[in-house]
Every structure is written in structure tokens, then in C-alpha cells.
Amino acid sequence: MKVFLTDRITLEKVDEQNLEALRNLRNDPSVNHFLASPATVSAEEQVAWFRKTDPLRNIYFLVFVNDEPAGYCMLKHIDDSRAAEPGIILTRRKLHYSSAGSLLTIAFLDFCHCFFGIVAFHGNVLHSNESALKNYDWFDTVVKAEDEKQKVLSAAMPYAEMPKVNKLRDALRKLENYTGKFRITANEQELQNLPQHYACEQVSIEIS
């Protein structure tokens, strides 16, 4: 299954066929020091983790920018209130243009909002991950809990009402021709194995 967020950014849903690519990205030194569990993961450990992950509550994607692997993203812990924890990890390889991070963030969250119906996002961020904490400044979040290792951040208002997000989206429309329209290519089985999702005019689905 592929999701075309923009003309340059594509997501590929993680399954057991491309799970090794996710493991390699997760173990990349430019990535794993930002993770709560930075230890190197073996192929066997990755498969065991993936098989016990609830696919109806959690979904992972490989990220491609200009057809080059650039990182991965996920939507985790989707609950019945349509709240969930997003995550976006870009490697430090020079595979993306300067605004790729902002465009990927807004496009991915917009996609999750309109397709999976997510109305509120939350997340756990390490104190050492200064770039992620800075990115959260664009979202109206409050600190729900904090310890010596990380902050637990929660949305202070519904995603659609966040003024900074709307301002950034408007800027991306002008600078990057961002449309907020998405295309999915998938087969019937892949669609059935997704978390609960909704028909919406911003997302077109092509059955392969």
C-alpha cells in the first residue's frame, strides 16, 4: 500500500515484506539516539515486535522523498475517542529539500485527520530530542507529565482548530503548492487490514 502525500513525498505501509527496511532505518545512528529504547534491534526482535503489534491500533510507514528512502512515520495507540500518537523520523542523509520536514509533518497529520478521523494528537518526546520539541511549538499542546527523561505532550484543542497549524498549512500552500489532497494505491486485503478509516473527499483510493 502506498500513500502519495505530495508530488515528492510518498509513504509505503510497513508489512513483513519491507519490515527489514524499517529495522535498518530504526537502527541508523542518526535515528536511534532519539528513541526511548536506542539499543540496536535484531531481525528476529523486529519480527517478534511487529507480530505482536495490533495493526488496527497502530500503523507504520516508510517515507520516500523524491523516490529516495528518507525515514519513517507512524500513528500509534489509536483509541476510540480518535486520539493517537504520531511520530515522524527523518534520517540526516541529504535526501530531502529544506522544507521537507514541515511539509511531511503537515501532510501526514492532515492525512491522519481526514482518513483515520484523528481529532487529537499526543506524544512522548525525549528531552534530548530538541528538534522534535521545537516542532511541537507549532502545535497547541500542553505538558501532561514529565520526568528526567521525557515530556508527555497532549493537544490543548482539536487538530482542525490549531491556529499555528492552519497558518503553516497556508504557507505551504503558497511555497510548496500543497493541496491537502492524497492518493492511496492498495489492494482490498490491505484496506481491510487498516485501522478504522473513513471515506473523505480529500483522499482518493485506487484498487490495485
FENTA-V562935 format. One record per backbone hydrogen bond with DSSP energy under -0.5 kcal/mol. NH is the residue of the N-H (numbers start at 1). CO is the residue of the C=O. If there is no record, write none. Layout:
BEGIN
NH | CO
NH | CO
END
This chain:
BEGIN
2 | 185
3 | 11
4 | 183
5 | 3
5 | 9
6 | 9
10 | 8
10 | 64
11 | 3
12 | 62
13 | 1
14 | 60
18 | 15
19 | 15
21 | 18
22 | 18
23 | 19
24 | 20
25 | 21
26 | 22
27 | 23
28 | 24
28 | 25
31 | 28
32 | 28
33 | 29
34 | 31
35 | 32
38 | 36
46 | 42
47 | 43
48 | 44
49 | 45
50 | 46
51 | 47
52 | 48
52 | 49
53 | 49
53 | 50
55 | 53
57 | 54
58 | 54
59 | 75
61 | 73
62 | 12
63 | 71
64 | 10
65 | 68
66 | 8
68 | 65
70 | 63
71 | 63
72 | 89
73 | 61
74 | 87
75 | 59
76 | 85
78 | 57
79 | 83
82 | 79
84 | 120
85 | 76
86 | 84
86 | 122
87 | 74
89 | 72
91 | 70
95 | 93
100 | 97
103 | 99
104 | 100
105 | 101
106 | 102
107 | 103
108 | 104
109 | 105
110 | 106
111 | 107
112 | 108
113 | 109
114 | 110
115 | 111
116 | 111
116 | 112
118 | 112
119 | 82
120 | 82
122 | 84
123 | 153
125 | 151
127 | 149
129 | 126
130 | 128
133 | 129
134 | 130
135 | 131
136 | 132
137 | 134
138 | 135
139 | 136
141 | 139
142 | 154
144 | 142
144 | 152
145 | 152
147 | 150
151 | 125
152 | 145
153 | 123
153 | 151
154 | 142
155 | 121
156 | 140
157 | 140
159 | 119
161 | 158
162 | 159
163 | 161
166 | 162
167 | 163
168 | 164
169 | 165
170 | 166
171 | 167
172 | 168
173 | 169
174 | 170
175 | 171
176 | 172
177 | 173
178 | 172
182 | 202
183 | 4
184 | 204
185 | 2
186 | 206
191 | 187
192 | 188
193 | 189
194 | 191
196 | 56
198 | 115
203 | 200
204 | 182
206 | 184
207 | 205
208 | 186
END
